[in-house]
Amino acid sequence: MRIAEVLASKPRTDVVTIRPDAGVRELLAALAEHNVGALVVSADGTTLDGIVSERDVVRRLHADGTVVENTVGAIMTAVVEICSPDTDLDELMRTMTDRRFRHVPVVEDGRLVGIVSIGDVVKHKIGQLEFERDQLDSYVHQT
């Protein structure tokens, strides 16, 4: 199974982005408005400059109580683990688990095409396992 299938099953196909020069207060409002845990940082909405998550805010808040006066670019993670639509789902699950990522942008030909959260991956995997279980149950109970 490929990440493209996970993206296709998501109710939203667009990716919420935020500019690196946006303020952290604007970031917090966008996270709350869209009910997400991370935003892709992009100056133009199509290329990847970084990613910023609730964790980034909390870690900076612990170190510096004035984090809300910063820009997104000052607190974002600039080196971002990405995947492509062709990435294997199990491979991405291992990477997310091993490296403790909860959000991975999906990039194709240098353009942002989606974002996958650990919740998306788990939901898709559960659906796959339920389908396999139902198929096995049907096979076992054939008369």
C-alpha positions, 0 to 999 in steps of 0.5 A: 500500500502506498501513501497516495492511497492514504491521501486519497482517503482523506476528506481534505486534499488541500494542505494548510500552510503558513508563511515563515514570517507569520507570527506565532500567535497567527500559527496558534490561531491556525492550528486551532481553526483547522484542528491540526497539530502541525502546519507546513511552513511555505512562503509560496504555498507549494514548496516546503520551507519547514514544518511547525507543530504544537511541540515546537511551540511548547518546547520554545515556551519552556525555554523562552516565555516570549515565544508568542512574540517570535515568527514561525520561521524562528521556531520551525523545524527546517530539516523535514522528513518527507515522503512521496506518494509512492512511499510504502505505508509500512515504511513510513509507519516505521520511520514515524515510529522510529524518529517520533514524527507525527506529521510528514509532508508528501512532496512530488517533483519538489511540490507539496501535494499533501501531509500525512499524520500518524492518525491518518496512517493508523486509520488507514492501517486499521481499515486494511486489517479489518478488510483482511479479517473480513475476507478471512472470516468469509473464507473460513465460514464458507459452506 
